[in-house]
Amino acid sequence: MTIALTLDDACAALAADPTATVLAGGTDLMVQVNRGDHSIGNVVAIDRVPELRGWTREGDVLRIGAGMTYADMADPGFGALAPALGQAARTVGSPQIRATGTIGGNLATASPAGDMLPVLVALDAVVELRSSDGERHLPLDEFVVGVKANALSAGELIVAVRVPVLHGPQEFMKVGPRNAMVISVASLALVVDPFGRTVRVGLGSVAPVPLRATEAEVMIGGRIDWEGGRPPTAGDVDRFGQLVADAARPIDDHRGTAAYRRHVVGVMARRALVRAFGMVGEEAA
């Protein structure tokens, strides 16, 4: 086992053994190990690497270290810059899981149910990767390539993820088989960019990879009164929810049916839109 104390240490260890298992919080990995789904040989522990911790703001970009925990993301200072990520972080697991699980681990696992992923896809996040050979940046939709599959090359490490600092409302919602410590049956992130005059929607647990509901985004972006601030109509809200539901590509599994998943993302889309903008003739949910 190698305990990396710097980013260079971690990259060197992975260059020496590209098949080594990378260990940060271990909240997903140890479940697989205990279940017998993952065997461990050499391990590179990266939880003490300072370059992977914390976040910085670089102009209108928020750079989030891969080792940042969910508990760190629930901090109000971080949440003020990335509200939907803060909301999503507060829904993850138990306090113990939130204290050790990391955003980099959520990315690496690339589970369709990963709570950070719908927010990151809605924000057009970019993933920073590093190896002993250099650095590269990948948009999230090029990094997550399938069910629990990512585009990491041998010897490569997730270093950070970059998202824009937007100045509009953001919402994250998820539905699961119970009210707490739950893996999502379906999840949704809605982020508003008033300057770009866009509403972005990311969906989780309704396809092999996180999705954008692009048709719904285009429709509602053209219906919002960006200058006057008038809320969307009830008809616009209903149409938006239907288009979001149509964008889903769910399956039946032990947590829920495809029909239920499609229905529930439509409901969450309507609620998120009303929370963000209100609705003509109705009070915000």
N, C-alpha and C positions, 0 to 999 in steps of 0.2 A: 504494500500500500504506500502510495506517495501522498504526503500532505503538502500541497502547494501553498506557499506563503506570498507569492507574487504571480501576476499574470504570465510573466516569462517562465516561471517555474512550471505552471500548469501546461503551457504550450510545449515546453521541452519534454515533459513527462509523456504527453500524448504523442509527440513526434517519436519518442523512443518506443512507445507501444500504442499504436493507433487503435488497437482493439480494447484498450482499457476502459473500464466503466467509470464514468464521471459521476461523482457524488456531491450533491450540495445539501438540500434539505432531506432528500431521500423519502419524501412522503408518498410518492408514486412508486419509486424503485423498490422499496422494502416490501410493499404489498405484493409485487410481482415475485420477489425473492422468496417470501414466506409461502406463497402459493405454489412455488416450484416452476413458475413460468420464466424465470430469468436466473441463470447461473452466473456467479461472480468469480472472476479470476483476479487480475490486477485491478486496483482501484486508484483513481486520482481524486482526492478530496479537495474541493475548491471553496469550502465554506469560510476559509480564513483569508481569502484573497481580497485585499482592500479595494482593488480596482473594479471589482464586480459589485460593490455595495453602493447603496444610495442613489441619488438622482441629482441632476444639474439641469438648469435652464440655460439654453444657448439661444438667445433671441426668442423667436417664436417656436422653438423646438424644445421638447422635454426629452432628455436622455436618461433612461432608466436602466440602472445596472442590473445584469442578469441575476445577481444574488440578492436583489431586493425582495424582502419577504412580504407576504400579504398583510401582516401586521403593520409593517412600515408604510404600505400603500394606503392603509386606512387612516393615516395621519391627516388631520385637517389641512395642513399646509400643502401636502401633495394633492389631496382631494380638490383643493381650490383650483388647481391647474389641470387636473384630469379627473373630473367628477365621476365619470362612468367607471373608470378603473378603480377609484376609491370605493364606489358602491359595490362593484363586483368582488373586490377583495374582502369586503365585510361579510359576504355570503359564503365564503369558502370554509368548509369543514368546521372543526372545533378550534378553540383558542390555541391549543397546542399545534395543530396543523398550520394555522395562520402565522404562528411564531417561527416556524421552520421552513414551510413551503415557499418557493420562490417563483417569480415570474419567468425566469429562465427555464425552470423545471417544467412549468406549464407549457411553454413553447416547445421544449424538447420532446415531451410526451406526445404532443400533437393529438390529444384525444378530441374527438368531436364534441365531447361534453366539457372541455376545458373552459372555465369561466372567463379567463382573460381574453380568449381568442375572438369572440364576437365584438368585443370592444376594440381590440387592436385592428381587426379588419375594417371596422367602421371608421377608424382613425387613419387608415392608410399607413399603418405602422411599417417601419423598416427595421430589419434585424441585423445587428452588427455581429459578424463572425470573425474569429481570429485563430490562426494556427502559426506554427513556426515559419511557414512560408509567406505569411502576410495577412492582410485583412480584406474582407469583402462585405458588401451590404446587399441584402435581399429584401424586396417587398414581402410582406407577410404572405400574400397569396402565392408567392413562389417558394416560400420556405416550408409552409405546411402543404404537403403534396398528396396526402391520403390519410386513411384511418391510422393513427399512431405512426405516421411516417413523415419524416422531414428531410430537408435537403442538405443536412450536415455531411461534409466530406470526412473521410478518415483523418483523425488527428485534429479536427476542428472543434472549436468551443464557441458557444453563445456568450458574447461579452455584454451586449446591451440591446435595448430596443428604443427606437426613436419615434415619437409621436408629435404631431403639431399641438401647440397651445391654442385652442379655439376660445371664442368668447361668447358662446351661446350655451343654452341649456343642454344637459346630457342626462340620459337615463339608462340604467341597466335593470333588467328584470329576468327572473328565471322561475320555472315551475318544476317541482320534483314530486316524488311520491310521498314526501312528508315535508314538514315546515322548517326543519333545521338539519344541519350536517348532511346535506343531500347532494347527490349527483343529479345534474339537471336532466329533465326529460326534454326541455326546450328552453332556450335562452335568447335574449334579444338586447341589443344595444342601439340606442338612438342618440346621435350627436348632431348638433346644429352649428353651422358655420355662417353667421350673419353676413360676414364680409364677402364670402364666396357665394352667398345666397343658396346654400345647399343644406339638405337634410340627409344624413347618411344613416343607413340601417345595416347592422351586422347581425347575423343569425348563427346560433350554435345548437348542436344536437339535432339538427334537422337535415343533415347531409354529411358525407364523408369528411368534408373540410368546412371551415367557417365560410359563410356566404354573405355577399352583399345583395340586398333587394333593390337592384338598380332601377327597374321599371317603376317601383313605388317611389323611389327617391326623385326620379325625374318628374313624375306626376305631381307630387306634393310640393316640390321646389317651385313649380310653375304656378301653384295655387296660393302659396303663402303671400300675404301682403307685407312684403319686407320693408316698405317705406312707412306705411300707416300703422302697422302693428295689429290690424284686425285679425282675430283668430280664424282658423279655417271653419268651414261649415260642417254640419253633421254629415252631409253627403260626402264631402271631401275626406273626412275622417274614416267613414265606412269604406270608401273606395281604396284608401290607403291601406287599411287593414286587409282587405281582400287581396290586393296586389302583393303585400308582404307574404300572406299565406300561400299565394300562387308560386312565390319564389322558392319555397321550401321543397326539399327533395328527401323527405323522411322515410324511415323504414319502421316496420313493426319489430319490437323486441320486448324483453321482460319488463322494461320500465314503462312502456306506452306504445300505443298503436300509431301508425303513420297518420291516420285520420285525426287522432287527438292532437298530435304534434302540430299538424297543419292548422287546426282550429286554434290552438292556444297561442301560436305566434301571431295570428291575426288579432286576437284579443289583446295581447301584450302590445302590439304595434299601435292599436287605437288608443290604449291607455297612455302609452309613452308620448304619443303625439299630443294628446290633450294636456298632459302634465307640462309639456314643453311650451305649448302655445295657447292653451285654453280652447274653447269651442263656441261658436256663435250660438247663443240661446241656451247654453248650458254652463254650469260651473265646472271648473277643472277637476278632474278626478284626484 
